[in-house]
Amino acid sequence: MVLLDNLKTFKLSSGELEGLITTDVISGHRFYFGEASRPNTLTFCLTINGASLSKDMSQRVVPVVLDRPDYSGKLG
């Protein structure tokens, strides 16, 4: 699970992020071990207010919209 919480941009368009989300294998250098790779089994969660996404990114997201709860006046 990868959480990108409370993004401050209103226009999210990143080729690197889109590539990371869609790639089959993630690879990179691991300290003291050399090159390493693993299957991309990650799930990405982004939280953002008033998002404006690129066309490619908007076709891949599942938006979850939260509303303020009704005030009941009681605690607990």
C-alpha positions in Angstrom: 0.0 0.0 0.0 1.3 3.4 -1.0 -0.4 6.4 0.6 0.1 9.9 -0.9 -1.8 11.9 1.7 -3.1 15.5 1.5 -1.6 16.4 -1.8 -1.4 20.2 -2.2 -1.6 20.5 -6.0 -4.9 21.0 -7.8 -3.5 19.6 -11.1 -2.0 16.1 -10.8 -0.2 15.1 -13.9 2.9 13.1 -13.4 4.4 10.8 -16.1 6.6 9.2 -13.5 3.8 8.4 -11.1 1.6 7.1 -13.9 4.5 4.9 -15.1 5.1 3.5 -11.5 1.4 2.7 -11.1 1.1 0.9 -14.5 4.5 -1.0 -14.6 4.5 -4.8 -14.2 7.9 -4.8 -12.4 9.5 -2.2 -10.0 13.3 -2.2 -10.1 16.0 -0.1 -8.5 19.2 -0.1 -6.6 19.2 -1.6 -3.1 22.0 -0.5 -0.8 24.7 -3.2 -0.3 22.9 -5.6 -2.5 22.9 -4.1 -6.0 20.1 -4.0 -8.5 16.8 -5.5 -7.3 13.3 -5.9 -8.8 10.0 -7.1 -7.6 6.5 -7.5 -9.1 4.3 -4.4 -8.9 1.6 -5.5 -6.4 1.2 -2.1 -4.8 -2.1 -0.3 -4.3 -1.9 3.5 -4.5 -4.2 5.7 -2.4 -4.2 9.5 -2.9 -6.0 12.0 -0.8 -6.6 15.4 -2.4 -9.1 18.2 -2.1 -10.6 19.5 -5.4 -8.5 17.2 -7.6 -7.9 17.9 -11.3 -6.3 14.8 -12.9 -4.7 14.1 -16.3 -6.9 12.2 -18.7 -4.9 9.0 -18.2 -4.9 9.2 -14.4 -8.6 10.1 -14.3 -9.4 6.9 -16.2 -7.6 4.8 -13.6 -9.0 6.2 -10.3 -11.9 5.1 -8.2 -13.1 8.3 -6.4 -14.3 8.1 -2.9 -16.2 11.3 -1.9 -16.8 11.9 1.8 -19.4 14.3 3.2 -19.6 15.8 6.6 -21.6 13.7 9.1 -24.9 15.1 10.4 -24.6 16.8 13.8 -26.6 15.0 16.4 -25.7 17.1 19.5 -24.7 14.0 21.5 -21.2 12.8 22.4 -20.3 9.2 21.8 
